[in-house]
Amino acid sequence: MDLITPGFGLVFWTVITFLVLLFLLRKFAWKPILGAVSDREDGIKEALAAAENARLEMENLQADNERILKEARAEREAMLKEAREIKNKMISDAKDEAQNQANKMIAQAQAAIESEKKSAMAELKSHVASLSLEIAEKVVRKELADKNQQIELVESMLGETTLN
């Protein structure tokens, strides 16, 4: 029954043993345990700080990516606008060049037509002149005394000749 009703000596030695154990644990176990817990706490804090830094860095990267994407879109739009302007200028230049060429060709054709017209008129005048000379020659060959015969001759010659 000594265990159920402890005596003063048992309590005294139990307390002394507990205090010695507590002292030994504090001297040899608590510091390493508290150091490990403190290290663990510091590691967790560092991990949280690193995670926060990584999150901030990711936000910055995302913002940079969005800015770069906006710049790329703006540059693409500028390039497309410039390409459209170049295309329109090239089309306009080609139309102007084609119009100039057409005007030159029309001018050349008109000049050629005018030249052909002048040539045809000169040929016609020459032909009329030679016909007139032939008629005059034939009239002169006939007797000049009979005027009625001369008129008949001229009229018959005129009827026989055709203008080409």
DSSP file with accessible surface (Angstrom, degrees, kcal/mol):
  #  RESIDUE AA STRUCTURE BP1 BP2  ACC     N-H-->O    O-->H-N    N-H-->O    O-->H-N    TCO  KAPPA ALPHA  PHI   PSI    X-CA   Y-CA   Z-CA
    1    1 A M     >        0   0  175      0, 0.0     4,-1.9     0, 0.0     3,-0.1   0.000 360.0 360.0 360.0   2.5    0.0    0.0    0.0
    2    2 A D  T  4  +     0   0  133      1,-0.2     5,-0.2     2,-0.2     0, 0.0   0.778 360.0  55.5 -67.0 -25.5    2.9    2.2   -0.1
    3    3 A L  T  4 S+     0   0  156      1,-0.2    -1,-0.2     3,-0.1     0, 0.0   0.820 107.6  47.5 -77.6 -30.5    2.2    3.0   -3.6
    4    4 A I  T  4 S+     0   0  133      1,-0.3    -2,-0.2    -3,-0.1    -1,-0.2   0.908 122.5  33.0 -79.4 -39.3   -1.4    4.2   -2.9
    5    5 A T  S  < S-     0   0   94     -4,-1.9    -1,-0.3     0, 0.0     2,-0.1  -0.813  87.8-158.0-116.6  91.3   -0.5    6.3    0.0
    6    6 A P        -     0   0   72      0, 0.0    -3,-0.1     0, 0.0     2,-0.1  -0.416   9.0-132.6 -72.4 150.2    3.0    7.7   -0.7
    7    7 A G     >  -     0   0   43     -5,-0.2     4,-2.3    -2,-0.1     5,-0.2  -0.296  27.7 -97.9 -95.0 173.6    5.1    9.0    2.1
    8    8 A F  H  > S+     0   0  172      1,-0.2     4,-2.7     2,-0.2     5,-0.2   0.898 121.6  52.8 -61.9 -38.8    7.0   12.2    2.4
    9    9 A G  H  > S+     0   0   37      2,-0.2     4,-2.8     1,-0.2     5,-0.3   0.905 108.7  49.4 -65.3 -41.3   10.3   10.5    1.3
   10   10 A L  H  > S+     0   0   84      2,-0.2     4,-2.3     1,-0.2    -1,-0.2   0.936 113.8  45.4 -66.4 -43.4    8.8    9.1   -1.9
   11   11 A V  H  X S+     0   0   70     -4,-2.3     4,-2.7     2,-0.2     5,-0.2   0.920 113.3  51.3 -65.4 -42.5    7.3   12.4   -2.8
   12   12 A F  H  X S+     0   0   93     -4,-2.7     4,-2.6     1,-0.2    -2,-0.2   0.948 113.7  42.5 -60.7 -49.6   10.5   14.2   -2.0
   13   13 A W  H  X S+     0   0  158     -4,-2.8     4,-2.9     2,-0.2     5,-0.2   0.876 113.0  53.5 -69.3 -31.2   12.6   11.9   -4.1
   14   14 A T  H  X S+     0   0   79     -4,-2.3     4,-2.8    -5,-0.3    -1,-0.2   0.935 111.5  45.8 -67.4 -41.8   10.1   11.9   -6.9
   15   15 A V  H  X S+     0   0   72     -4,-2.7     4,-2.9     2,-0.2    -2,-0.2   0.924 114.1  48.4 -67.5 -43.1   10.2   15.7   -7.0
   16   16 A I  H  X S+     0   0   58     -4,-2.6     4,-2.8    -5,-0.2     5,-0.2   0.936 113.4  47.4 -62.9 -43.9   14.0   15.7   -6.9
   17   17 A T  H  X S+     0   0   88     -4,-2.9     4,-3.0     2,-0.2    -2,-0.2   0.923 112.6  49.6 -63.3 -42.7   14.1   13.1   -9.7
   18   18 A F  H  X S+     0   0  127     -4,-2.8     4,-3.1    -5,-0.2    -2,-0.2   0.917 112.2  47.7 -62.5 -42.2   11.6   15.1  -11.7
   19   19 A L  H  X S+     0   0   94     -4,-2.9     4,-2.8     2,-0.2    -2,-0.2   0.901 113.1  47.7 -67.2 -39.6   13.6   18.3  -11.1
   20   20 A V  H  X S+     0   0   77     -4,-2.8     4,-3.1     2,-0.2     5,-0.2   0.933 114.5  47.1 -64.8 -43.5   16.9   16.6  -12.1
   21   21 A L  H  X S+     0   0   91     -4,-3.0     4,-3.1    -5,-0.2    -2,-0.2   0.928 112.7  49.5 -63.2 -41.3   15.2   15.1  -15.2
   22   22 A L  H  X S+     0   0   73     -4,-3.1     4,-2.7     2,-0.2    -2,-0.2   0.915 112.3  47.8 -64.4 -41.6   13.8   18.5  -15.9
   23   23 A F  H  X S+     0   0  129     -4,-2.8     4,-2.8     2,-0.2    -2,-0.2   0.928 113.9  46.7 -63.4 -46.3   17.2   20.1  -15.6
   24   24 A L  H  X>S+     0   0   78     -4,-3.1     4,-3.0     2,-0.2     5,-0.6   0.912 113.8  48.2 -64.1 -42.4   18.8   17.5  -17.8
   25   25 A L  I  X>S+     0   0   73     -4,-3.1     5,-3.7    -5,-0.2     4,-2.1   0.913 114.0  47.3 -63.6 -40.8   16.1   17.8  -20.4
   26   26 A R  I  <>S+     0   0  180     -4,-2.7     5,-0.8     3,-0.2    -2,-0.2   0.904 116.6  43.6 -66.9 -40.3   16.4   21.6  -20.3
   27   27 A K  I  <5S+     0   0  118     -4,-2.8    -2,-0.2    -5,-0.2    -1,-0.2   0.914 133.8  14.7 -70.9 -43.6   20.2   21.4  -20.6
   28   28 A F  I  <5S+     0   0  137     -4,-3.0    -3,-0.2    -5,-0.2    -2,-0.2   0.736 134.7  28.9-108.3 -27.4   20.5   18.7  -23.2
   29   29 A A  I  X<S+     0   0   28     -4,-2.1     4,-2.7    -5,-0.6     5,-0.2   0.839 110.2  56.2-106.6 -42.6   17.1   18.3  -24.9
   30   30 A W  I  ><S+     0   0  111     -5,-3.7     4,-4.0     1,-0.2     5,-0.3   0.914 106.2  51.2 -62.5 -44.9   15.1   21.6  -24.8
   31   31 A K  H  ><S+     0   0  153     -5,-0.8     4,-3.1    -6,-0.3     5,-0.2   0.949 114.7  41.9 -60.2 -49.1   17.7   23.7  -26.5
   32   32 A P  H  > S+     0   0   77      0, 0.0     4,-2.9     0, 0.0    -1,-0.2   0.923 118.5  46.8 -63.2 -40.0   18.1   21.3  -29.4
   33   33 A I  H  X S+     0   0   88     -4,-2.7     4,-3.0     2,-0.2    -2,-0.2   0.955 116.9  42.9 -65.1 -48.7   14.3   20.8  -29.6
   34   34 A L  H  X S+     0   0  104     -4,-4.0     4,-3.1    -5,-0.2    -1,-0.2   0.884 114.7  51.5 -65.0 -36.3   13.6   24.5  -29.4
   35   35 A G  H  X S+     0   0   27     -4,-3.1     4,-3.5    -5,-0.3    -2,-0.2   0.926 111.5  46.8 -63.4 -43.2   16.5   25.1  -31.8
   36   36 A A  H  X S+     0   0   58     -4,-2.9     4,-2.8     2,-0.2    -2,-0.2   0.920 114.5  47.0 -64.4 -42.5   15.0   22.6  -34.3
   37   37 A V  H  X S+     0   0   79     -4,-3.0     4,-3.0     2,-0.2    -2,-0.2   0.924 114.7  47.0 -64.5 -42.8   11.5   24.2  -33.8
   38   38 A S  H  X S+     0   0   52     -4,-3.1     4,-3.1     2,-0.2    -2,-0.2   0.931 113.4  48.2 -63.9 -44.0   13.0   27.6  -34.3
   39   39 A D  H  X S+     0   0  109     -4,-3.5     4,-2.8     2,-0.2    -2,-0.2   0.909 112.6  49.1 -60.5 -42.1   14.9   26.5  -37.3
   40   40 A R  H  X S+     0   0  176     -4,-2.8     4,-2.5     2,-0.2    -2,-0.2   0.922 111.9  48.5 -62.9 -43.7   11.7   24.9  -38.6
   41   41 A E  H  X S+     0   0   95     -4,-3.0     4,-2.7     2,-0.2    -2,-0.2   0.926 112.7  47.9 -63.4 -43.2    9.8   28.1  -38.0
   42   42 A D  H  X S+     0   0   67     -4,-3.1     4,-2.9     2,-0.2    -2,-0.2   0.908 111.2  51.4 -63.1 -41.4   12.6   30.1  -39.7
   43   43 A G  H  X S+     0   0   34     -4,-2.8     4,-2.7     2,-0.2    -2,-0.2   0.906 110.9  48.0 -62.0 -41.3   12.5   27.7  -42.7
   44   44 A I  H  X S+     0   0   79     -4,-2.5     4,-2.9     2,-0.2    -2,-0.2   0.928 112.2  49.2 -66.0 -42.9    8.8   28.0  -43.0
   45   45 A K  H  X S+     0   0  118     -4,-2.7     4,-2.8     2,-0.2    -2,-0.2   0.925 112.9  47.3 -61.2 -43.6    9.0   31.8  -42.8
   46   46 A E  H  X S+     0   0  137     -4,-2.9     4,-3.1     2,-0.2    -1,-0.2   0.912 111.8  50.2 -63.8 -41.1   11.8   31.8  -45.5
   47   47 A A  H  X S+     0   0   61     -4,-2.7     4,-2.8     2,-0.2    -2,-0.2   0.914 112.2  47.6 -63.4 -42.0    9.7   29.5  -47.6
   48   48 A L  H  X S+     0   0  117     -4,-2.9     4,-2.7     2,-0.2    -2,-0.2   0.913 113.3  48.1 -64.7 -41.1    6.7   31.8  -47.3
   49   49 A A  H  X S+     0   0   51     -4,-2.8     4,-3.0     2,-0.2    -2,-0.2   0.919 112.9  48.3 -64.1 -42.1    8.8   34.8  -48.1
   50   50 A A  H  X S+     0   0   56     -4,-3.1     4,-2.9     2,-0.2    -2,-0.2   0.908 111.7  50.0 -64.2 -40.3   10.3   33.0  -51.1
   51   51 A A  H  X S+     0   0   58     -4,-2.8     4,-2.7     2,-0.2    -2,-0.2   0.914 111.8  47.9 -64.0 -41.6    6.8   32.0  -52.2
   52   52 A E  H  X S+     0   0   82     -4,-2.7     4,-2.9     2,-0.2    -2,-0.2   0.924 112.8  48.6 -63.9 -43.4    5.6   35.6  -51.8
   53   53 A N  H  X S+     0   0  101     -4,-3.0     4,-2.8     2,-0.2    -2,-0.2   0.908 112.0  49.1 -61.5 -42.2    8.7   36.8  -53.8
   54   54 A A  H  X S+     0   0   50     -4,-2.9     4,-2.8     2,-0.2    -2,-0.2   0.903 111.2  49.9 -63.8 -40.8    8.0   34.2  -56.5
   55   55 A R  H  X S+     0   0  106     -4,-2.7     4,-2.5     2,-0.2    -2,-0.2   0.942 113.0  46.0 -64.0 -44.4    4.3   35.3  -56.6
   56   56 A L  H  X S+     0   0   68     -4,-2.9     4,-2.6     2,-0.2    -2,-0.2   0.906 113.2  50.0 -63.3 -41.3    5.4   38.9  -56.9
   57   57 A E  H  X S+     0   0  122     -4,-2.8     4,-3.0     2,-0.2    -2,-0.2   0.909 110.2  50.3 -63.6 -40.8    7.9   38.0  -59.6
   58   58 A M  H  X S+     0   0  121     -4,-2.8     4,-3.0     2,-0.2    -2,-0.2   0.909 110.6  49.8 -63.2 -40.3    5.3   36.0  -61.5
   59   59 A E  H  X S+     0   0   88     -4,-2.5     4,-2.8     2,-0.2    -2,-0.2   0.921 112.5  47.4 -63.5 -42.4    3.0   39.0  -61.3
   60   60 A N  H  X S+     0   0  102     -4,-2.6     4,-3.0     2,-0.2    -2,-0.2   0.912 113.3  48.0 -63.3 -43.8    5.8   41.2  -62.6
   61   61 A L  H  X S+     0   0   77     -4,-3.0     4,-3.2     2,-0.2    -2,-0.2   0.908 112.2  49.5 -62.5 -41.0    6.6   38.7  -65.4
   62   62 A Q  H  X S+     0   0  115     -4,-3.0     4,-2.7     2,-0.2    -2,-0.2   0.923 112.3  47.5 -64.7 -42.4    2.9   38.5  -66.3
   63   63 A A  H  X S+     0   0   51     -4,-2.8     4,-2.7     2,-0.2    -2,-0.2   0.919 113.7  48.1 -62.9 -42.4    2.7   42.3  -66.4
   64   64 A D  H  X S+     0   0   67     -4,-3.0     4,-3.3     2,-0.2     5,-0.2   0.916 111.3  50.4 -62.6 -43.2    5.8   42.4  -68.5
   65   65 A N  H  X S+     0   0  101     -4,-3.2     4,-2.8     2,-0.2    -2,-0.2   0.911 111.7  47.6 -61.3 -42.9    4.4   39.7  -70.8
   66   66 A E  H  X S+     0   0   99     -4,-2.7     4,-2.7     2,-0.2    -2,-0.2   0.917 113.5  48.0 -64.5 -41.6    1.2   41.7  -71.2
   67   67 A R  H  X S+     0   0  117     -4,-2.7     4,-2.8     2,-0.2    -2,-0.2   0.939 113.6  47.0 -63.1 -45.7    3.1   44.9  -71.9
   68   68 A I  H  X S+     0   0   88     -4,-3.3     4,-2.9     1,-0.2    -2,-0.2   0.908 112.4  50.6 -62.4 -40.6    5.3   43.0  -74.4
   69   69 A L  H  X S+     0   0   87     -4,-2.8     4,-2.7    -5,-0.2    -2,-0.2   0.921 111.0  48.3 -63.6 -42.4    2.2   41.5  -76.0
   70   70 A K  H  X S+     0   0  141     -4,-2.7     4,-2.8     2,-0.2    -2,-0.2   0.919 112.9  48.3 -63.2 -42.9    0.6   44.9  -76.2
   71   71 A E  H  X S+     0   0  102     -4,-2.8     4,-2.9     2,-0.2    -2,-0.2   0.913 111.8  49.6 -62.8 -41.8    3.8   46.3  -77.8
   72   72 A A  H  X S+     0   0   49     -4,-2.9     4,-2.9     2,-0.2    -2,-0.2   0.910 112.0  48.2 -64.1 -41.5    4.0   43.4  -80.2
   73   73 A R  H  X S+     0   0  133     -4,-2.7     4,-2.8     2,-0.2    -2,-0.2   0.924 112.9  48.1 -63.8 -43.5    0.3   43.9  -81.2
   74   74 A A  H  X S+     0   0   61     -4,-2.8     4,-2.6     2,-0.2    -2,-0.2   0.922 113.2  47.7 -62.6 -42.2    0.9   47.7  -81.6
   75   75 A E  H  X S+     0   0  126     -4,-2.9     4,-2.8     2,-0.2    -2,-0.2   0.915 111.6  50.5 -64.9 -40.8    4.0   47.0  -83.7
   76   76 A R  H  X S+     0   0  133     -4,-2.9     4,-2.8     2,-0.2    -2,-0.2   0.927 111.2  48.4 -62.3 -44.3    2.1   44.4  -85.8
   77   77 A E  H  X S+     0   0   88     -4,-2.8     4,-2.7     2,-0.2    -2,-0.2   0.907 111.9  49.6 -61.9 -42.0   -0.7   46.9  -86.4
   78   78 A A  H  X S+     0   0   55     -4,-2.6     4,-2.8     2,-0.2    -2,-0.2   0.919 112.0  48.0 -63.1 -41.6    1.8   49.6  -87.4
   79   79 A M  H  X S+     0   0  114     -4,-2.8     4,-2.8     2,-0.2    -2,-0.2   0.908 112.7  48.3 -65.6 -41.7    3.5   47.2  -89.8
   80   80 A L  H  X S+     0   0   74     -4,-2.8     4,-2.8     2,-0.2    -2,-0.2   0.915 112.1  49.3 -64.6 -40.7    0.1   46.2  -91.3
   81   81 A K  H  X S+     0   0  123     -4,-2.7     4,-2.6     2,-0.2    -2,-0.2   0.933 112.6  47.5 -63.4 -44.0   -0.9   49.8  -91.6
   82   82 A E  H  X S+     0   0  115     -4,-2.8     4,-2.8     2,-0.2    -2,-0.2   0.912 111.8  50.4 -63.2 -40.9    2.5   50.6  -93.3
   83   83 A A  H  X S+     0   0   54     -4,-2.8     4,-2.9     1,-0.2    -2,-0.2   0.909 110.6  49.3 -64.2 -41.2    2.1   47.6  -95.6
   84   84 A R  H  X S+     0   0  122     -4,-2.8     4,-3.0     2,-0.2    -2,-0.2   0.918 111.8  48.9 -62.7 -42.5   -1.5   48.7  -96.5
   85   85 A E  H  X S+     0   0  110     -4,-2.6     4,-2.7     2,-0.2    -2,-0.2   0.917 112.4  47.7 -63.2 -42.8   -0.1   52.2  -97.3
   86   86 A I  H  X S+     0   0   85     -4,-2.8     4,-2.9     2,-0.2    -2,-0.2   0.925 112.8  49.3 -62.6 -43.3    2.7   50.8  -99.4
   87   87 A K  H  X S+     0   0  113     -4,-2.9     4,-2.8     2,-0.2    -2,-0.2   0.943 112.6  46.7 -60.9 -48.1    0.2   48.6 -101.2
   88   88 A N  H  X S+     0   0   93     -4,-3.0     4,-2.8     1,-0.2    -1,-0.2   0.897 113.4  49.2 -62.3 -39.0   -2.1   51.5 -101.9
   89   89 A K  H  X S+     0   0  128     -4,-2.7     4,-3.2     2,-0.2    -1,-0.2   0.917 111.3  49.2 -65.7 -41.9    0.8   53.6 -103.0
   90   90 A M  H  X S+     0   0  125     -4,-2.9     4,-2.7     2,-0.2    -2,-0.2   0.916 113.0  47.1 -63.4 -41.9    2.0   50.9 -105.3
   91   91 A I  H  X S+     0   0   77     -4,-2.8     4,-2.8     2,-0.2    -2,-0.2   0.934 114.0  47.7 -64.3 -44.0   -1.5   50.5 -106.8
   92   92 A S  H  X S+     0   0   54     -4,-2.8     4,-2.9     2,-0.2    -2,-0.2   0.931 113.1  47.9 -62.5 -44.8   -1.8   54.2 -107.2
   93   93 A D  H  X S+     0   0   76     -4,-3.2     4,-2.9     1,-0.2    -1,-0.2   0.906 112.1  49.8 -61.9 -41.5    1.6   54.5 -108.8
   94   94 A A  H  X S+     0   0   59     -4,-2.7     4,-2.9    -5,-0.2    -2,-0.2   0.913 111.6  48.5 -64.7 -40.5    0.8   51.6 -111.1
   95   95 A K  H  X S+     0   0  141     -4,-2.8     4,-2.9     2,-0.2    -2,-0.2   0.926 112.9  47.8 -63.9 -44.4   -2.5   53.2 -112.1
   96   96 A D  H  X S+     0   0   88     -4,-2.9     4,-2.8     2,-0.2    -2,-0.2   0.923 113.4  47.5 -61.4 -44.1   -0.8   56.5 -112.7
   97   97 A E  H  X S+     0   0   99     -4,-2.9     4,-2.8     2,-0.2    -2,-0.2   0.914 112.9  48.7 -62.8 -42.9    1.9   54.8 -114.8
   98   98 A A  H  X S+     0   0   59     -4,-2.9     4,-2.9     2,-0.2    -2,-0.2   0.911 112.0  49.2 -63.8 -41.0   -0.8   52.9 -116.8
   99   99 A Q  H  X S+     0   0  111     -4,-2.9     4,-2.9     2,-0.2    -2,-0.2   0.924 111.8  48.9 -63.5 -43.0   -2.7   56.1 -117.4
  100  100 A N  H  X S+     0   0   82     -4,-2.8     4,-2.5     2,-0.2    -2,-0.2   0.921 112.6  47.6 -61.9 -44.6    0.5   57.8 -118.5
  101  101 A Q  H  X S+     0   0   82     -4,-2.8     4,-2.8     2,-0.2    -2,-0.2   0.910 112.5  49.6 -62.2 -42.5    1.3   54.9 -120.9
  102  102 A A  H  X S+     0   0   38     -4,-2.9     4,-2.9     1,-0.2    -2,-0.2   0.919 110.8  49.5 -63.5 -42.7   -2.3   54.9 -122.2
  103  103 A N  H  X S+     0   0   77     -4,-2.9     4,-2.7     2,-0.2    -1,-0.2   0.904 112.0  48.7 -61.8 -41.9   -2.1   58.7 -122.8
  104  104 A K  H  X S+     0   0  118     -4,-2.5     4,-2.8     2,-0.2    -2,-0.2   0.924 112.6  47.9 -62.1 -44.3    1.2   58.3 -124.6
  105  105 A M  H  X S+     0   0  121     -4,-2.8     4,-2.8     2,-0.2    -2,-0.2   0.904 112.5  48.8 -64.5 -40.1   -0.2   55.4 -126.7
  106  106 A I  H  X S+     0   0   91     -4,-2.9     4,-3.0     2,-0.2     5,-0.2   0.931 112.2  48.7 -64.2 -43.8   -3.3   57.5 -127.5
  107  107 A A  H  X S+     0   0   53     -4,-2.7     4,-2.6     2,-0.2    -2,-0.2   0.920 112.9  47.6 -61.8 -42.6   -1.2   60.5 -128.4
  108  108 A Q  H  X S+     0   0  136     -4,-2.8     4,-2.7     2,-0.2    -1,-0.2   0.911 112.7  49.0 -64.6 -41.2    1.0   58.3 -130.7
  109  109 A A  H  X S+     0   0   49     -4,-2.8     4,-3.0     2,-0.2    -2,-0.2   0.918 111.8  48.7 -65.1 -41.8   -2.1   56.8 -132.3
  110  110 A Q  H  X S+     0   0  125     -4,-3.0     4,-2.9     2,-0.2    -2,-0.2   0.910 112.3  48.9 -63.6 -40.5   -3.6   60.2 -132.9
  111  111 A A  H  X S+     0   0   61     -4,-2.6     4,-2.8    -5,-0.2    -2,-0.2   0.917 112.6  47.9 -64.4 -41.2   -0.3   61.4 -134.4
  112  112 A A  H  X S+     0   0   53     -4,-2.7     4,-3.0     2,-0.2    -2,-0.2   0.913 112.5  48.8 -65.0 -41.4   -0.2   58.3 -136.6
  113  113 A I  H  X S+     0   0  112     -4,-3.0     4,-2.9     2,-0.2    -2,-0.2   0.929 112.4  48.2 -63.1 -44.7   -3.8   58.8 -137.6
  114  114 A E  H  X S+     0   0   86     -4,-2.9     4,-2.8     2,-0.2    -2,-0.2   0.917 112.6  48.8 -61.9 -42.3   -3.0   62.5 -138.4
  115  115 A S  H  X S+     0   0   72     -4,-2.8     4,-2.7     2,-0.2    -2,-0.2   0.932 113.0  46.7 -63.2 -44.8    0.0   61.4 -140.4
  116  116 A E  H  X S+     0   0  131     -4,-3.0     4,-3.1     2,-0.2    -2,-0.2   0.890 112.1  51.7 -63.6 -39.0   -1.9   58.8 -142.3
  117  117 A K  H  X S+     0   0  124     -4,-2.9     4,-2.8     2,-0.2    -2,-0.2   0.933 111.5  46.2 -62.3 -47.1   -4.7   61.4 -142.9
  118  118 A K  H  X S+     0   0  135     -4,-2.8     4,-2.8     2,-0.2    -2,-0.2   0.908 113.9  49.2 -62.2 -40.7   -2.2   63.9 -144.3
  119  119 A S  H  X S+     0   0   62     -4,-2.7     4,-2.7     2,-0.2    -2,-0.2   0.921 112.3  47.5 -63.7 -44.2   -0.5   61.2 -146.4
  120  120 A A  H  X S+     0   0   55     -4,-3.1     4,-2.9     2,-0.2    -2,-0.2   0.904 112.8  49.2 -63.9 -41.1   -3.9   60.1 -147.7
  121  121 A M  H  X S+     0   0   93     -4,-2.8     4,-3.0     2,-0.2    -2,-0.2   0.921 111.9  48.5 -64.3 -42.2   -4.9   63.7 -148.5
  122  122 A A  H  X S+     0   0   59     -4,-2.8     4,-2.6     2,-0.2    -2,-0.2   0.921 113.3  47.5 -63.3 -41.8   -1.6   64.3 -150.2
  123  123 A E  H  X S+     0   0  141     -4,-2.7     4,-2.9     2,-0.2    -2,-0.2   0.913 112.6  49.4 -64.3 -41.3   -2.1   61.1 -152.3
  124  124 A L  H  X S+     0   0   68     -4,-2.9     4,-3.2     2,-0.2     5,-0.2   0.928 111.8  48.3 -63.8 -43.4   -5.6   62.1 -153.1
  125  125 A K  H  X S+     0   0  148     -4,-3.0     4,-2.9     1,-0.2    -2,-0.2   0.914 112.6  48.9 -62.0 -42.3   -4.5   65.6 -154.1
  126  126 A S  H  X S+     0   0   79     -4,-2.6     4,-2.7    -5,-0.2    -2,-0.2   0.922 112.9  47.2 -62.8 -43.0   -1.8   64.0 -156.3
  127  127 A H  H  X S+     0   0   70     -4,-2.9     4,-2.8     2,-0.2    -2,-0.2   0.922 113.5  47.8 -65.3 -43.4   -4.3   61.6 -157.8
  128  128 A V  H  X S+     0   0   62     -4,-3.2     4,-3.0     1,-0.2    -2,-0.2   0.911 112.4  50.4 -63.6 -40.7   -6.7   64.4 -158.5
  129  129 A A  H  X S+     0   0   49     -4,-2.9     4,-2.7    -5,-0.2    -2,-0.2   0.928 111.6  46.6 -64.1 -42.9   -3.9   66.5 -160.0
  130  130 A S  H  X S+     0   0   45     -4,-2.7     4,-2.7     2,-0.2    -2,-0.2   0.911 113.1  49.7 -67.8 -36.9   -2.8   63.7 -162.2
  131  131 A L  H  X S+     0   0   22     -4,-2.8     4,-2.9     2,-0.2     5,-0.2   0.921 111.0  50.0 -64.1 -41.6   -6.5   63.1 -163.3
  132  132 A S  H  X S+     0   0   67     -4,-3.0     4,-2.9     1,-0.2    -2,-0.2   0.910 111.1  48.9 -62.5 -41.3   -6.8   66.8 -164.0
  133  133 A L  H  X S+     0   0  122     -4,-2.7     4,-2.8     2,-0.2    -2,-0.2   0.914 111.1  49.8 -65.1 -41.0   -3.7   66.7 -166.1
  134  134 A E  H  X S+     0   0   93     -4,-2.7     4,-2.7     2,-0.2     5,-0.2   0.933 113.0  46.7 -61.8 -44.9   -4.9   63.7 -168.0
  135  135 A I  H  X S+     0   0   26     -4,-2.9     4,-2.8     1,-0.2     5,-0.2   0.942 113.7  48.1 -62.8 -45.3   -8.2   65.3 -168.7
  136  136 A A  H  X S+     0   0   48     -4,-2.9     4,-2.6    -5,-0.2    -2,-0.2   0.911 112.0  50.1 -62.5 -38.7   -6.5   68.5 -169.7
  137  137 A E  H  X S+     0   0   96     -4,-2.8     4,-2.0     1,-0.2    -1,-0.2   0.934 112.2  46.5 -65.6 -43.6   -4.1   66.6 -171.9
  138  138 A K  H  X S+     0   0   84     -4,-2.7     4,-1.4     2,-0.2    -1,-0.2   0.891 113.1  50.1 -67.1 -37.1   -6.9   64.7 -173.6
  139  139 A V  H  < S+     0   0   22     -4,-2.8    -1,-0.2     1,-0.2    -2,-0.2   0.912 109.9  50.0 -67.2 -41.6   -8.9   67.9 -174.1
  140  140 A V  H  < S+     0   0   94     -4,-2.6    -1,-0.2    -5,-0.2    -2,-0.2   0.872 105.9  57.5 -67.3 -33.6   -6.0   69.7 -175.6
  141  141 A R  H  < S+     0   0  176     -4,-2.0    -1,-0.2    -5,-0.2    -2,-0.2   0.856  98.4  71.3 -65.2 -37.4   -5.4   66.8 -178.0
  142  142 A K  S  < S-     0   0  109     -4,-1.4     2,-0.2    -3,-0.2     8,-0.0  -0.332 110.4 -75.2 -71.3 169.7   -8.9   67.1 -179.4
  143  143 A E        -     0   0  134      1,-0.2     3,-0.3    -2,-0.1    -1,-0.2  -0.432  33.6-153.7 -68.8 136.8   -9.7   70.0 -181.4
  144  144 A L  S    S+     0   0  109      1,-0.2    -1,-0.2    -4,-0.2     6,-0.1   0.570  84.1  75.1 -87.5  -6.8  -10.0   73.1 -179.5
  145  145 A A  S    S+     0   0   92      1,-0.1     2,-1.0     2,-0.1    -1,-0.2   0.878  83.1  67.6 -75.6 -37.9  -12.4   74.7 -182.1
  146  146 A D     >  -     0   0   57     -3,-0.3     4,-1.4     1,-0.2    -1,-0.1  -0.730  60.3-177.6 -91.9 107.8  -15.4   72.6 -181.2
  147  147 A K  H  > S+     0   0  142     -2,-1.0     4,-2.2     1,-0.2     5,-0.2   0.871  78.5  56.2 -74.6 -36.4  -16.6   73.6 -177.8
  148  148 A N  H  > S+     0   0  115      1,-0.2     4,-2.4     2,-0.2    -1,-0.2   0.906 107.0  50.0 -64.0 -41.1  -19.5   71.1 -177.5
  149  149 A Q  H  > S+     0   0   92      2,-0.2     4,-2.6     1,-0.2    -1,-0.2   0.882 108.4  53.6 -65.0 -38.4  -17.2   68.2 -178.1
  150  150 A Q  H  X S+     0   0   35     -4,-1.4     4,-2.6     2,-0.2    -2,-0.2   0.937 110.2  46.3 -61.5 -45.7  -14.8   69.5 -175.5
  151  151 A I  H  X S+     0   0   81     -4,-2.2     4,-2.7     2,-0.2     5,-0.2   0.931 113.7  48.6 -65.0 -44.7  -17.6   69.7 -172.9
  152  152 A E  H  X S+     0   0  131     -4,-2.4     4,-2.7    -5,-0.2     5,-0.2   0.920 112.0  50.2 -60.1 -42.5  -18.8   66.2 -173.8
  153  153 A L  H  X S+     0   0   31     -4,-2.6     4,-2.5     2,-0.2     5,-0.2   0.935 111.2  47.2 -62.8 -46.7  -15.3   64.9 -173.6
  154  154 A V  H  X S+     0   0   47     -4,-2.6     4,-2.4     1,-0.2     5,-0.2   0.937 114.2  48.0 -62.3 -43.7  -14.7   66.4 -170.2
  155  155 A E  H  X S+     0   0  126     -4,-2.7     4,-2.1     1,-0.2    -1,-0.2   0.911 112.1  48.2 -66.7 -40.2  -18.0   65.0 -168.9
  156  156 A S  H  X S+     0   0   53     -4,-2.7     4,-1.9    -5,-0.2    -1,-0.2   0.910 112.4  49.4 -67.8 -37.7  -17.5   61.6 -170.3
  157  157 A M  H  X S+     0   0   15     -4,-2.5     4,-1.8    -5,-0.2    -2,-0.2   0.897 110.3  50.5 -66.9 -40.3  -14.0   61.4 -168.8
  158  158 A L  H  < S+     0   0  100     -4,-2.4    -1,-0.2    -5,-0.2    -2,-0.2   0.877 110.6  49.7 -64.8 -38.1  -15.2   62.6 -165.4
  159  159 A G  H  < S+     0   0   65     -4,-2.1    -1,-0.2    -5,-0.2    -2,-0.2   0.847 110.5  50.8 -67.7 -33.6  -17.9   59.9 -165.5
  160  160 A E  H  < S+     0   0  141     -4,-1.9     2,-0.3    -5,-0.2    -2,-0.2   0.830  99.0  75.7 -75.0 -31.9  -15.3   57.2 -166.4
  161  161 A T     <  -     0   0   47     -4,-1.8     2,-0.4    -5,-0.1   -30,-0.0  -0.583  64.1-161.9 -87.0 144.2  -12.9   58.1 -163.6
  162  162 A T        -     0   0   98     -2,-0.3     2,-0.5     2,-0.0    -3,-0.0  -0.947  18.5-124.8-122.9 144.2  -13.6   57.1 -160.0
  163  163 A L              0   0  121     -2,-0.4   -39,-0.0     1,-0.0   -35,-0.0  -0.779 360.0 360.0 -89.6 129.8  -12.0   58.5 -157.0
  164  164 A N              0   0  166     -2,-0.5   -37,-0.1   -40,-0.1    -1,-0.0  -0.754 360.0 360.0 -98.6 360.0  -10.4   55.9 -154.7
